Amino acid sequence: MSMTFDSNNKVTITGSGLLTLTGSFDYSIADQKITFSSGDIGKTFNYSFSDSNQLIISTDQGFSLLLTKI
């Protein structure tokens, strides 16, 4: 799975994984939550940074995805 974020609050998600999202989405960040949306469809997850090159996206049920900046 890969995620490409741009400076216009857009993200492209490819592959499959925890998020069950594929395609281009808007994203917003507030209160340690990240929301991916397209039209009236949206999914919100917890997020944190483990260090400068890793993003952790997780659910309230305890599932997590570790993304490394390349």
C-alpha positions in Angstrom: 0.0 0.0 0.0 1.2 3.5 -0.7 -0.1 7.0 0.0 1.0 10.1 -1.8 0.1 13.4 -0.1 0.3 16.7 -1.9 0.2 20.3 -0.6 -3.4 20.8 -1.7 -4.8 18.4 0.8 -5.1 15.6 -1.7 -3.9 12.0 -1.2 -3.6 9.2 -3.7 -3.9 5.7 -2.1 -2.8 2.6 -4.1 -2.8 -1.0 -3.1 -4.9 -2.5 -0.3 -4.7 -2.7 3.4 -6.2 -1.4 6.6 -7.9 1.6 5.0 -9.9 -0.3 2.4 -9.6 2.9 0.3 -8.1 3.1 -3.2 -8.0 6.2 -5.4 -7.7 10.0 -4.9 -9.2 11.7 -1.9 -9.3 15.0 0.0 -7.8 14.8 3.5 -8.2 16.9 6.6 -6.4 16.7 9.9 -7.8 17.8 13.3 -7.5 16.6 16.9 -5.1 13.7 16.1 -7.6 12.4 13.5 -7.2 12.2 9.7 -10.2 12.0 7.5 -10.1 10.9 3.9 -13.1 12.0 1.8 -14.5 12.0 -1.7 -17.9 13.5 -2.2 -20.1 12.4 0.7 -18.0 9.3 1.5 -15.5 9.7 4.3 -13.4 7.6 6.7 -11.7 8.9 9.8 -8.7 7.4 11.5 -6.3 8.2 14.4 -2.8 9.2 13.4 0.6 9.9 14.9 4.2 10.2 13.9 6.7 7.7 15.4 9.6 9.6 14.1 10.3 12.0 11.2 9.9 9.4 8.5 7.0 7.3 9.8 3.3 7.9 10.0 1.0 5.6 12.0 -2.7 5.4 11.0 -4.9 3.4 13.3 -8.4 2.5 14.2 -10.2 2.6 17.5 -10.3 -1.2 17.3 -6.5 -1.5 17.6 -5.5 -2.1 14.0 -2.7 0.1 12.7 -0.7 0.8 9.5 2.8 2.1 9.6 3.9 4.2 6.5 7.5 5.1 5.9 8.4 8.3 3.9 10.6 7.5 1.0 
